[in-house]
Amino acid sequence: MSKTEKGAGPDDESWKERGIRLRVFIYVFATHIIAGFVMLLFYLGEHAEK
C-alpha cells in the first residue's frame, strides 16, 4: 500500500472530516435542545397563574 492511497496513515485527512461532521452534529443537536428548553420556559411562563 502506498502513501497516496486512501487511509494510508496519520497524514490521511478523512478522520479530520469525520471529526468535523461529528462536531457539527453535536453543535446542531445541542442548539436544538437549548432552543426547545427556552420555548418550554416561554410556554410555562405564558400559562402560569399570575
C-alpha positions as CSV (number, residue, x, y, z in Angstrom):
1,M,0.0,0.0,0.0
2,S,1.5,3.3,-1.0
3,K,1.1,6.6,0.9
4,T,-1.1,8.0,-1.9
5,E,-3.9,5.5,-1.3
6,K,-6.8,6.5,0.9
7,G,-6.4,5.5,4.5
8,A,-2.6,5.4,4.2
9,G,-1.9,6.6,7.7
10,P,-1.9,9.5,10.1
11,D,-1.5,12.1,7.3
12,D,-4.8,11.0,5.8
13,E,-7.4,13.7,6.4
14,S,-10.6,11.6,6.3
15,W,-10.5,11.3,10.1
16,K,-10.5,15.2,10.3
17,E,-13.6,15.4,8.1
18,R,-15.3,12.8,10.2
19,G,-14.4,14.7,13.3
20,I,-15.8,17.9,11.9
21,R,-19.0,16.3,10.9
22,L,-19.4,14.8,14.4
23,R,-18.7,18.2,16.0
24,V,-21.3,20.0,13.7
25,F,-23.9,17.3,14.5
26,I,-23.3,17.8,18.3
27,Y,-23.5,21.6,18.0
28,V,-26.7,21.5,16.0
29,F,-28.2,18.9,18.4
30,A,-27.2,21.0,21.5
31,T,-28.6,24.2,19.9
32,H,-31.9,22.5,19.3
33,I,-32.1,21.2,22.8
34,I,-31.4,24.7,24.2
35,A,-34.0,26.2,21.9
36,G,-36.5,23.7,22.9
37,F,-35.8,24.4,26.6
38,V,-36.3,28.1,26.1
39,M,-39.5,27.5,24.2
40,L,-40.7,25.3,27.1
41,L,-39.9,28.1,29.6
42,F,-41.9,30.6,27.5
43,Y,-44.8,28.2,27.3
44,L,-44.8,27.5,31.0
45,G,-44.5,31.2,31.8
46,E,-47.4,32.0,29.5
47,H,-49.7,29.5,31.2
48,A,-48.6,30.2,34.8
49,E,-51.0,31.6,37.3
50,K,-50.4,35.3,37.9
